[in-house]
């Protein structure tokens, strides 16, 4: 809220939490888990809001009943369980996890920064996920496509069912958006000869921008919506009915972030001359996000890299040894390359991009925010400079078919 509203009683959820921390009776509830915010693929129905302790109702009732002034917070030390953990705890989770979670198939990748849950069916995954999530770390869950109806997500199937729909299509090279039939996009998804050409005859790199999204997704694609919901990883956190999905249980008078789901579809860069561009530029989401790769198309036509050429492009990245091993597994199908940064590095990255913009002779306005504006894809050369000049290391993850990448709010990423 604007600064002028900061002193109003109960003007933000944070005010309610801090001014009534001492009044809340939690009983046997594990408060550290209950407050973990999570992305959902939809909003919860009214009945689902009763499946967890009515924490917010208790807080609000306490504020109303006791009329606690907002500047008089109870003198009590409340340990933050969400993001700010002692540094020693990070090492502790990794060192002790083999002893505590021996029944879970998992690995650590990206210098132990990303948790990889290798068995999506294990009902105990959420216990290890909880410890990792407290530290604000990304999580990868593989094999989600094995629970899904694969035929629903084929490009030709979506084109056949919804080809007459209009949608915004983004040209990733020059950021031009046009409104057109989605059939045109899907026809070129795996056939390069049917793709649009830009002025110099180069094949366009197109993205179907968040189509459909939210309630439109549910109304337009009910079968796919249900297939997605039953296949979500870590349902305790990610399902709209999940008991630890706080975002879905918020009372209606709170303004929720867009919880989706939304379909994000894009051509690969394999058929373009410029491999230094991305389909999703560097940005931050305001809520936690689950991104499941439900389909990988194999493009055919002139100028497209062979399978070995595509794998070689992946191998040129600064990859974890486990990811290199997955690339050599013929049963795995790589589809997307992610670069992820911790939220704590946002200011350094923002300063770095403004510096690069000035070097390139671009105008940098005081109100310009290169991350908010999503105006940059940080290529390999810039990622190296970012490490050398600012000490910010890139976490590189390859997303294979069926992989779910779960990112905490505030984590910067590009794809």
Residue pairs with C-beta under 8 A, 6 or more apart in sequence:
1 11
1 12
5 11
6 12
7 70
7 71
8 70
9 15
9 19
9 63
9 67
9 68
9 69
9 70
10 16
10 19
10 60
10 63
10 70
11 70
13 254
15 70
16 56
16 59
16 60
16 63
17 59
18 73
19 63
19 68
19 69
19 70
19 72
19 73
19 74
20 59
20 62
20 63
20 66
20 68
20 74
21 73
21 74
21 76
21 78
22 74
22 75
22 76
23 59
23 62
23 66
23 68
23 74
24 55
24 58
24 59
24 62
25 58
26 53
26 55
27 53
29 53
29 55
31 81
32 81
32 134
33 81
33 130
33 244
34 52
34 53
34 55
34 244
34 246
35 55
35 81
35 82
35 246
36 81
36 82
36 130
36 133
36 134
36 237
36 244
36 246
37 82
37 246
37 247
37 287
37 288
37 409
38 237
38 238
38 242
38 244
38 245
38 246
38 247
38 288
39 238
39 247
39 259
39 260
39 287
39 288
39 289
39 290
39 406
40 238
40 239
40 240
40 242
40 245
40 247
40 248
40 259
40 260
41 225
41 228
41 229
41 232
41 238
41 239
41 240
41 259
41 260
41 261
41 290
42 218
42 225
42 229
42 240
42 248
42 259
42 260
42 261
43 240
43 248
43 256
43 259
44 240
44 241
44 245
44 248
44 249
45 240
48 240
48 241
48 248
48 249
49 249
49 251
51 241
51 243
51 249
52 243
52 244
52 249
56 249
56 250
56 251
57 251
62 68
81 134
82 134
83 134
83 135
83 136
83 408
85 134
85 135
89 134
89 135
90 135
93 131
93 132
93 135
94 108
94 112
97 106
97 128
97 131
100 128
101 124
101 127
101 128
103 122
103 124
104 117
104 119
104 122
104 124
104 125
104 127
104 128
105 117
105 118
105 119
105 122
106 115
106 116
106 117
106 118
106 128
107 116
107 118
107 322
108 114
108 115
108 116
109 116
109 140
109 320
109 322
109 323
109 397
110 320
110 340
110 395
110 396
110 397
111 320
111 393
111 395
113 137
113 138
113 395
114 137
114 138
114 139
114 140
114 340
114 395
114 397
115 128
115 129
115 132
115 137
115 138
115 139
115 140
116 139
116 140
116 141
116 142
116 322
117 125
117 128
117 129
117 139
117 140
117 141
117 142
117 233
118 142
118 143
119 125
119 143
120 141
120 142
120 143
120 144
120 146
120 147
120 233
120 404
121 143
125 141
125 233
125 234
126 234
126 236
126 237
126 244
129 139
129 234
129 237
132 139
133 139
133 237
133 408
136 342
136 343
136 408
136 410
136 411
137 408
138 340
138 395
138 397
138 405
138 406
138 407
138 408
138 411
139 234
139 405
139 406
140 397
140 399
140 403
140 404
140 405
140 406
141 233
141 234
141 403
141 404
141 406
142 400
142 402
142 403
142 404
143 402
144 231
144 232
144 233
144 292
144 402
144 403
144 404
145 231
145 293
145 294
145 401
145 402
146 402
147 230
147 231
148 227
148 228
148 231
148 294
148 402
149 223
149 227
150 295
151 157
152 223
152 224
152 227
153 224
153 294
153 295
154 295
155 186
155 189
155 190
155 295
155 297
156 186
158 182
158 186
159 182
159 183
159 186
159 187
159 189
161 221
162 182
162 220
162 221
163 181
163 182
163 183
163 186
164 181
164 183
165 181
165 182
165 211
165 220
166 179
166 180
166 181
166 182
167 179
167 180
167 182
167 185
167 208
167 209
167 211
167 212
168 177
168 178
168 179
168 208
168 209
168 211
169 177
169 178
169 179
169 180
169 182
169 184
169 185
169 206
169 207
169 208
169 209
170 176
170 177
170 206
170 207
170 208
170 209
171 177
171 178
171 196
171 198
171 204
171 205
171 206
172 205
172 206
172 207
172 266
172 277
172 278
172 279
173 198
173 202
173 204
173 205
173 272
173 274
173 277
174 198
177 209
182 208
182 211
184 196
185 206
185 208
185 265
187 194
188 194
188 195
188 196
188 206
188 267
189 265
189 267
189 297
189 299
190 297
190 298
190 299
190 300
191 299
191 300
191 301
192 203
192 271
192 299
192 300
192 301
192 302
192 303
192 304
193 301
193 302
195 203
195 204
195 206
195 267
195 271
196 203
196 204
196 206
197 203
197 204
198 204
202 272
202 273
203 271
203 272
203 303
204 267
205 266
205 267
205 269
205 272
205 277
205 279
206 266
206 267
207 264
207 265
207 266
207 267
207 279
207 280
208 263
208 264
208 265
208 266
210 262
210 263
210 264
211 262
211 263
211 265
212 220
212 221
212 262
212 263
213 258
213 260
213 261
213 262
213 263
214 258
214 259
214 260
214 261
214 262
217 224
217 225
217 260
217 261
217 262
217 263
218 225
221 263
225 261
228 261
228 292
228 294
229 239
229 240
231 292
232 238
232 239
232 290
232 292
232 404
233 290
233 292
233 404
233 406
234 406
235 241
235 242
236 242
236 243
236 244
236 245
237 244
237 245
238 245
238 290
238 406
239 245
240 248
240 259
241 248
242 248
247 256
247 257
247 259
247 287
247 288
248 259
250 256
257 286
257 287
258 287
259 287
264 280
264 291
266 279
266 280
267 279
267 299
268 297
268 299
268 310
268 335
269 275
269 277
269 278
269 279
270 299
270 304
270 305
270 309
270 310
270 313
271 299
271 301
271 303
271 304
271 305
273 303
275 313
276 377
276 379
276 380
277 377
278 377
278 414
278 415
279 415
280 413
280 414
280 415
281 374
281 375
281 376
281 377
281 414
282 339
282 349
282 353
282 370
282 371
282 374
282 376
282 377
282 378
282 412
282 413
282 414
283 371
283 372
283 374
283 412
283 413
283 414
284 343
284 346
284 371
284 372
284 409
284 410
284 411
284 412
285 407
285 409
285 411
286 409
287 409
288 406
288 407
288 408
288 409
289 406
289 407
289 409
290 404
290 405
290 406
291 399
291 404
291 405
291 406
291 407
292 402
292 403
292 404
293 335
293 336
293 399
293 400
293 401
293 402
293 403
293 404
294 402
295 401
296 333
296 334
296 335
296 401
298 307
305 313
310 334
311 327
311 334
314 327
314 334
314 337
314 398
315 324
315 327
316 380
317 337
317 380
317 396
317 398
318 394
318 396
319 327
319 396
319 398
320 396
323 396
323 397
323 398
326 332
326 334
326 398
326 400
327 334
327 398
332 400
332 401
333 400
333 401
334 398
334 399
334 400
334 401
335 399
335 400
335 401
336 398
336 399
336 415
337 396
337 397
337 398
337 399
337 415
338 396
338 397
338 398
338 399
338 405
338 413
338 414
338 415
339 378
339 383
339 394
339 395
339 396
339 413
339 414
340 394
340 395
340 396
340 397
340 407
340 411
340 412
340 413
341 349
341 392
341 394
341 395
341 411
341 412
341 413
342 411
342 412
343 408
343 409
343 410
343 411
343 412
345 390
345 392
345 412
346 371
346 410
346 412
348 386
348 390
348 391
348 392
349 371
349 386
349 390
349 392
349 412
350 369
350 370
350 371
351 390
352 385
352 386
352 389
352 390
352 392
353 370
353 371
353 376
353 378
354 364
354 368
354 370
356 382
356 385
357 364
357 370
358 364
370 376
371 412
377 414
378 386
378 394
378 414
383 394
386 392
386 394
387 393
387 394
397 405
399 405
407 413
